[in-house]
């Protein structure tokens, strides 16, 4: 589209030629060409009709949202892949039940230590066990 070619709304301002070319591409449903012409960066022509300007702005907003959604999708997939790798590494570590000593003999690996209970919880558990033992004696 030449700089002197009018927009689909009839505007022929030369300073809006980039916006006119983008609107023409959008009208032809050629999003790739509109992007190549600068859909995401070009300023709307101030002399075009509100409908023409709205078409340009709406297409820009829609494409920006689509690009943001694609970025979120890719980031999510990267997070999921990272978590899957971490889980696989944990499972691989759990499958190694034996450990080598200095002399080369294989010994069973120590079980991972359980986290200790807070003192109040441990005391409550001890009381509950004692109460249950009293009931079972009778």
N, C-alpha and C positions, 0 to 999 in steps of 0.2 A: 504494500500500500504506500503510495507516495505521500509526501508531506502535505500536498495540496488537496488530496482526496478528502471529501467530506465524510463525516461520521454518519452512522446510520440514522442518527437523530437530526441530521441536517447541519450540524456544526462544522465549520470549515476553518477554524482557527488553527494556525500553523503550530502554535506552542502546545496544542493538545494532540499532536499527531501520534505520539506514542500511545496515549489513552485510546485514541480512535482506532488504532490498529489492534489493540487488545480487545476492545469491544467488538470489532468486526470478527476476530477469531472466536470470541465467546458466542457470538450470534451464529457462527458456522459450526458451533459445538466442537471446536478444535482447541481443547484445553492445553495440549502439548505446545501448540504454537503460541497460545496466550502466555504460557509460562516462559517460553523462550523470549517473548517480547518484553517480559518484565512484569507480569501480572502482580507479583508479590511486592514490587518496589515502586511501580509507576504511580504518579499522582493523577488524580482524576482531572479531566478538563473542566475548568470553571465555567465555560460557556455552554456546555452540553446540558441537555434537559435533565431534570431530576431522575427520570426513569433510566436514562442512559448511564448516569453516574451511579445510580443504585445498582444497576446490573454489574458494573465493574467492582464496586465495593462489596456486594454480596458474594461475588465469585472469589474475591480476595479473601474474605473472612472464611468462606467455606473451605478454601484450599489451605488456609493457615490452620484451621481446626483439624483437617485431615492429616496434615503434616505433624501436628502435635500428637494426634492419636497414634500415628505410626511410630513416633518416638517413644511414646508410653508403652506401646506394644513391644517394641524391641527391648526396652529397658526391663519390662516384665519377663520376657523370655530369657534375658541375660541373668536376672535374679533367680529364676526357676532352674536354669542350668547350673548356676553356682550352688544352689541348695542341693541339687541332685548329686553334684560332685562331692559336696561335703558329706552327704548321707552315705554315698558309696565308700568314701574314705573311712567313715566311722564303721561301716559294716566290715570293711576289709581289716580294720584294726581289731574288731571283735572276733574275727575268724582265726586269729593267730593265738591259739590256746597255749602254746609252749614257747618258752624263751630259752636261749642258749646261755649257759654259764661260762665262766672264764675257761674252764677246762674242755669246753665243747659239748658237755652233756646237756641233754634237753630236759628241762624241768617244766612242770606246769606253771603257767603264768599266774601271778597273783590276781585274784578277783579285784575288780575296781572297788575301792572302799565306798561304802554307803555314806551319804552325808549324815552327819550326826544330828539328832533332834535337838531343838532348843531345850534348855533345862526345864522349863515349865511344861513342855509337851512330854518330855521324858518322864517327869514326875507324874503327870496325869496318866500316862500309859502304865506306869508301874502300879498306881492305885487301881486302875481298871483290871489289870492282871491279878492283883491280890484279891480284889472283890470277886472275880470270876473263880479263882481258886477256892475261896471260902464257900461259894455256892456249890461247887463240884464236890466238896468234902461231905456235905450234908446228905 
